[in-house]
Amino acid sequence: MILDLARSRLTRAADSTDTASMLSPADPPPKVMAVAGGGHDGPSPLCRAAGLALAALARVLAGSSIRWIASQPDTCQRVYFANHTSHLDAIVIWSSLPQAIREITRPVAAKDYWSRGIVRRWLAEQVFDAILIDRTDIKVHQSPVDLMLREIGSTKSLIVFPEGSRSVSGEIGEFKSGLYYLAKKRPDIELVPVHIDNLNRVLPRGEFLPVPLLSCISFGPPLWLERGEAKLDFLERARRSVIALKE
């Protein structure tokens, strides 16, 4: 019995670490988290103006073509999960949403990256209202999934990247377990697949300045965890739903 309990704790610890990879950007492994608190009482006029300007700039730089396939923009609570191609991913998906939906949608991002410098932290916390995850202090009793769910309550939506790290080849890698636990703990939330095409060429790995190119952001039909569905089966089904948007 003691051995079984130890195994259970080790499994939960591994899943928590796995979940912490579901961030943007997520290349360096880097405490569970610190949560950005901005935006809960509504953004200030300055933050709102900055958000509108950045959304417009992101669409210009990425040249984004936005497609909704068998789904429509909606203010219902959702988790948008996407392939991970560049540092611009979260910003471009957020910018692709209508303003009313942007204001209730929170990107999940790495604290180590978005806390560097006053401007970057201000953008993450006050403009994007991001949930910043500190990935170097994972705790079994306080997983990133629990923190995300607590932060969004019953009204906010999320943007996550289940692959964890950015793809170099353009192929969509295996999904980490975080998306499964989000679906399991909140079966009422719609899970909306998103495919980002060509954005890795707009801001290639290692570059700092984006290059304007045409990219496409595709939103697919929502899915949910099915009764009795195994974790690996669900994660592969979710992965295939993103791949299908590329075709």
Beta strands, then each sheet from edge to edge (+ up, - down):
strand 1: 65-68
strand 2: 78-82
strand 3: 105-110
strand 4: 131-133
strand 5: 157-160
strand 6: 190-197
strand 7: 216-219
sheet 1: 1+ 7+ 6- 2- 5- 3- 4-
end
